[in-house]
Amino acid sequence: MQPNEQLKKVMKILIFAFLCTEMRTSYTHRELTKQHGIGSSSSSAEQRRHSQAPYQASIRLIDKELDYFGKGHICSGALVGPSVVLTVGQCLFNNASQSFYHPAELRVLLGSTQRFAPTAHSQIYGVTHVYQPPKDLSLAILMLDQDVPEDQPYIQPISLPVEQAKEQVAESASCQVSSWALAGDEGQELHEMVTLRVDCLKSTQLCEVPDKHYKYSSYELDAGAPLTKSNQLIALRSESSKFPESRFVDVASHVDWIHAQIGDGTTQNSSIWGILGLLVFTAYVIKCSRKSLLS
């Protein structure tokens, strides 16, 4: 490969990354729409689900998302600041490469209860930086490329737990968990977000579905699914599995670390990381290109 061709390849990758940051995905497939029953819910039902979990985030891989809307969904998360999303660290770990995904590979969908179709209220944000969890912690932080406008009623951050939150769920407590899910023995991917009331002994222990929602006990909920109580984010689901096989990661034990990383939670704190990340990504592409040229 000639040097000029190599430079053109690098420029194409950079242009593609920039365009992906600005784009707002607006496509789906007819067959997928029919398969998942997209558009079958009423506007009142959609509005009710929005009001139950306006902080819900769908974290996605952009390369899969280019095939069709919703294919790139890998886990859930929670918006906790104007440009801050929390999820579990393992959600962002690529087992194939044994490394964390680069921020340029990720997108975050907010303001939607639907997985496979954009709505009038949904917004897609790029990721400028990922704070990987220290060895003694389990949560990861995604910094978005833009602040979520304050006047968005369908997208609202949820509060981090206060100091006493851990004690609040020490006894048996009724909490809410929201997630997209897999249903049935074949693991059918559900289009609509599921919101459940669950009984938990501790935020880090197992949670059970009450008898009236027993049909959901066989559902496999996302890793990163938010567990909330009294409008506070208590925990995030540690892995994707069925009730009651999965535990939740306590958020209260991460609060000091979270505040130390995000500042006031706005995008100005993450923009510098976005620039540095782009430079590192560019250097990585050039290095790989040189290796292929030499070989």
C-alpha positions as CSV (number, residue, x, y, z in Angstrom):
1,M,0.0,0.0,0.0
2,Q,1.4,3.4,-1.0
3,P,1.8,6.2,1.6
4,N,-0.8,8.4,-0.1
5,E,-3.3,5.5,0.0
6,Q,-2.5,4.9,3.6
7,L,-3.1,8.6,4.4
8,K,-6.4,8.5,2.6
9,K,-7.4,5.4,4.7
10,V,-6.6,7.2,7.9
11,M,-8.6,10.3,6.8
12,K,-11.6,8.2,5.9
13,I,-11.6,6.6,9.4
14,L,-11.4,10.0,11.1
15,I,-14.2,11.4,8.9
16,F,-16.4,8.4,9.6
17,A,-15.8,8.7,13.4
18,F,-16.7,12.4,13.3
19,L,-19.9,11.8,11.3
20,C,-20.9,9.0,13.6
21,T,-20.6,11.4,16.6
22,E,-23.1,13.8,15.0
23,M,-25.6,11.4,13.5
24,R,-29.0,10.6,14.9
25,T,-30.0,7.2,13.7
26,S,-33.5,7.0,12.2
27,Y,-33.9,3.7,10.4
28,T,-35.3,0.2,11.1
29,H,-36.3,-2.8,9.0
30,R,-39.9,-3.8,8.2
31,E,-39.3,-7.5,9.0
32,L,-37.8,-6.5,12.4
33,T,-40.7,-4.2,13.1
34,K,-43.1,-7.0,12.5
35,Q,-41.1,-9.5,14.5
36,H,-40.9,-7.4,17.6
37,G,-44.4,-5.8,17.4
38,I,-43.0,-2.3,17.0
39,G,-45.6,0.4,17.1
40,S,-48.2,-1.7,18.8
41,S,-48.3,0.1,22.1
42,S,-50.5,3.1,22.7
43,S,-49.1,6.6,23.3
44,S,-50.5,6.6,26.9
45,A,-48.7,3.4,27.7
46,E,-45.5,4.7,26.2
47,Q,-45.8,7.9,28.2
48,R,-46.4,5.9,31.4
49,R,-43.2,3.9,30.9
50,H,-41.3,7.1,30.2
51,S,-42.5,8.6,33.5
52,Q,-41.4,5.5,35.3
53,A,-37.8,5.5,34.2
54,P,-36.8,8.7,32.4
55,Y,-33.2,8.1,33.3
56,Q,-33.0,4.7,31.4
57,A,-30.1,4.4,29.0
58,S,-29.5,1.9,26.2
59,I,-25.8,1.4,25.6
60,R,-25.0,0.4,22.1
61,L,-22.1,-0.6,19.8
62,I,-22.1,1.5,16.7
63,D,-20.8,-1.1,14.3
64,K,-23.7,-3.4,15.0
65,E,-26.2,-0.5,15.1
66,L,-25.4,0.2,11.5
67,D,-27.0,-3.1,10.5
68,Y,-30.4,-2.1,12.0
69,F,-31.6,0.1,14.9
70,G,-31.4,-1.8,18.2
71,K,-29.0,-4.6,17.1
72,G,-26.1,-2.8,18.8
73,H,-27.8,-2.8,22.3
74,I,-25.4,-4.5,24.8
75,C,-26.7,-3.4,28.2
76,S,-28.6,-0.8,30.2
77,G,-27.5,2.1,32.3
78,A,-28.7,5.2,34.2
79,L,-28.3,8.9,33.5
80,V,-27.1,10.5,36.7
81,G,-25.9,13.9,35.4
82,P,-26.3,16.2,32.3
83,S,-23.7,14.1,30.5
84,V,-23.0,11.2,32.8
85,V,-24.3,7.6,32.4
86,L,-23.5,4.8,34.9
87,T,-23.4,1.1,34.0
88,V,-21.5,-2.0,35.2
89,G,-17.9,-2.3,34.1
90,Q,-18.3,-5.8,32.5
91,C,-20.9,-4.3,30.0
92,L,-18.1,-2.3,28.4
93,F,-15.5,-5.1,28.3
94,N,-14.9,-6.8,25.0
95,N,-14.3,-10.5,25.7
96,A,-13.0,-11.1,22.2
97,S,-10.2,-8.6,22.5
98,Q,-9.9,-8.8,26.3
99,S,-10.0,-5.0,26.5
100,F,-12.6,-2.3,27.2
101,Y,-14.4,-0.8,24.2
102,H,-13.1,2.5,22.9
103,P,-15.5,5.4,23.5
104,A,-15.7,5.9,19.7
105,E,-17.3,2.5,19.4
106,L,-20.2,3.3,21.8
107,R,-23.4,5.2,21.5
108,V,-26.1,5.9,24.2
109,L,-29.8,6.0,23.5
110,L,-31.9,8.1,25.9
111,G,-35.6,9.1,26.1
112,S,-37.0,5.9,24.6
113,T,-38.7,2.8,26.1
114,Q,-38.4,1.0,22.7
115,R,-35.3,-0.9,21.7
116,F,-35.8,-1.4,18.0
117,A,-37.3,1.9,16.8
118,P,-36.5,5.6,17.5
119,T,-39.3,7.7,19.0
120,A,-40.1,11.4,18.8
121,H,-38.4,11.9,22.2
122,S,-35.4,9.6,21.8
123,Q,-31.9,11.1,21.5
124,I,-28.6,9.3,20.6
125,Y,-25.4,10.6,22.2
126,G,-21.7,9.9,21.5
127,V,-19.3,8.9,24.2
128,T,-16.1,11.0,24.8
129,H,-14.6,9.1,27.6
130,V,-15.1,6.0,29.7
131,Y,-13.9,5.8,33.3
132,Q,-13.1,2.2,33.9
133,P,-13.7,0.9,37.5
134,P,-10.8,0.5,39.9
135,K,-10.0,-3.1,41.0
136,D,-12.1,-2.7,44.2
137,L,-15.1,-1.3,42.3
138,S,-17.5,-2.6,39.7
139,L,-19.2,0.4,38.0
140,A,-18.1,2.3,34.9
141,I,-18.8,5.9,33.9
142,L,-19.6,7.1,30.4
143,M,-19.2,10.8,29.6
144,L,-21.5,11.9,26.8
145,D,-20.5,14.3,24.0
146,Q,-23.4,16.7,24.8
147,D,-25.4,17.7,27.9
148,V,-29.0,16.6,28.0
149,P,-31.1,19.7,27.9
150,E,-32.9,20.4,31.1
151,D,-36.2,21.0,29.4
152,Q,-36.5,17.3,28.2
153,P,-39.3,15.8,30.2
154,Y,-38.7,12.3,28.8
155,I,-35.0,12.4,29.7
156,Q,-34.2,13.2,33.3
157,P,-31.2,12.1,35.5
158,I,-31.8,10.2,38.7
159,S,-30.2,11.1,42.0
160,L,-27.2,9.2,43.3
161,P,-27.9,7.7,46.7
162,V,-27.4,9.7,49.8
163,E,-25.1,8.6,52.7
164,Q,-27.9,6.7,54.4
165,A,-29.1,4.9,51.2
166,K,-27.2,1.7,52.1
167,E,-29.0,1.4,55.4
168,Q,-32.4,2.2,53.7
169,V,-32.4,-1.1,51.9
170,A,-30.8,-3.2,54.7
171,E,-34.3,-4.5,55.6
172,S,-36.7,-6.0,53.0
173,A,-37.6,-3.2,50.7
174,S,-39.7,-2.8,47.5
175,C,-37.7,-1.3,44.7
176,Q,-38.1,-0.7,41.0
177,V,-36.0,-2.3,38.2
178,S,-36.2,-1.3,34.6
179,S,-34.6,-3.1,31.6
180,W,-35.0,-4.5,28.2
181,A,-35.3,-8.3,28.4
182,L,-35.1,-11.7,26.8
183,A,-38.2,-13.8,27.1
184,G,-39.0,-17.4,26.7
185,D,-36.8,-20.5,26.2
186,E,-35.6,-19.1,22.9
187,G,-34.6,-15.8,24.4
188,Q,-36.8,-13.5,22.3
189,E,-35.6,-9.9,22.4
190,L,-38.4,-7.7,23.7
191,H,-39.0,-4.4,22.0
192,E,-40.6,-2.6,25.0
193,M,-38.8,-1.8,28.2
194,V,-39.9,-3.8,31.2
195,T,-40.5,-2.0,34.5
196,L,-41.0,-4.2,37.6
197,R,-41.5,-3.8,41.4
198,V,-39.1,-6.2,43.1
199,D,-38.4,-7.2,46.7
200,C,-34.8,-7.0,47.8
201,L,-33.1,-7.8,51.1
202,K,-30.0,-5.7,50.2
203,S,-29.0,-3.8,47.1
204,T,-26.1,-6.2,46.7
205,Q,-28.1,-9.3,47.3
206,L,-30.7,-11.2,45.3
207,C,-34.1,-9.6,44.4
208,E,-37.3,-11.5,43.9
209,V,-40.3,-10.8,41.7
210,P,-43.6,-10.6,43.7
211,D,-46.2,-13.3,42.9
212,K,-48.4,-10.9,40.9
213,H,-45.5,-10.4,38.4
214,Y,-44.4,-14.0,38.5
215,K,-44.5,-14.3,34.7
216,Y,-41.5,-12.0,34.6
217,S,-39.4,-14.2,36.8
218,S,-38.2,-16.2,33.8
219,Y,-37.1,-13.0,31.9
220,E,-33.4,-12.3,31.4
221,L,-32.8,-8.7,32.2
222,D,-29.9,-6.6,31.1
223,A,-26.6,-6.1,32.8
224,G,-26.7,-2.5,34.1
225,A,-30.4,-2.5,34.7
226,P,-31.1,0.3,37.3
227,L,-32.6,-0.6,40.7
228,T,-34.2,2.5,42.2
229,K,-36.0,3.4,45.4
230,S,-37.5,6.8,46.4
231,N,-36.1,8.4,43.2
232,Q,-32.5,7.4,44.0
233,L,-30.3,5.0,42.1
234,I,-29.6,2.2,44.6
235,A,-27.9,-0.4,42.4
236,L,-27.2,-1.7,38.9
237,R,-27.7,-5.3,37.8
238,S,-24.3,-7.0,37.8
239,E,-24.9,-9.3,34.9
240,S,-27.5,-10.4,32.3
241,S,-29.4,-13.3,33.8
242,K,-32.8,-14.5,35.0
243,F,-34.3,-13.8,38.5
244,P,-33.1,-14.6,41.0
245,E,-29.8,-15.7,39.7
246,S,-28.2,-12.2,39.4
247,R,-27.0,-9.8,42.0
248,F,-27.0,-6.0,42.0
249,V,-23.9,-3.8,42.4
250,D,-24.3,-1.2,45.2
251,V,-24.0,2.4,44.0
252,A,-23.6,4.0,47.4
253,S,-20.1,2.5,47.8
254,H,-19.1,4.1,44.4
255,V,-20.4,7.7,45.1
256,D,-17.1,9.2,46.2
257,W,-15.3,7.8,43.2
258,I,-18.1,8.9,40.8
259,H,-18.0,12.5,42.1
260,A,-14.2,12.6,41.8
261,Q,-14.4,11.7,38.1
262,I,-17.4,13.7,36.8
263,G,-17.0,17.1,38.5
264,D,-20.3,18.9,38.0
265,G,-21.5,16.2,35.5
266,T,-21.5,18.5,32.4
267,T,-19.9,17.9,29.0
268,Q,-17.2,20.5,29.6
269,N,-15.6,18.0,32.0
270,S,-15.4,15.3,29.3
271,S,-14.6,17.3,26.1
272,I,-10.9,17.3,26.8
273,W,-11.0,13.5,27.2
274,G,-12.8,13.4,23.9
275,I,-10.0,15.2,22.2
276,L,-7.3,13.1,23.8
277,G,-9.3,10.0,23.0
278,L,-9.5,11.0,19.3
279,L,-5.7,11.6,19.2
280,V,-5.0,8.2,20.8
281,F,-7.4,6.5,18.4
282,T,-5.7,8.2,15.5
283,A,-2.3,7.1,16.7
284,Y,-3.5,3.6,17.1
285,V,-4.9,3.5,13.5
286,I,-1.6,4.9,12.1
287,K,0.4,2.3,14.1
288,C,-1.8,-0.5,12.8
289,S,-1.6,0.9,9.2
290,R,2.2,1.0,9.4
291,K,2.3,-2.6,10.5
292,S,0.2,-3.7,7.6
293,L,2.3,-1.7,5.2
294,L,5.5,-3.3,6.4
295,S,4.0,-6.8,6.2
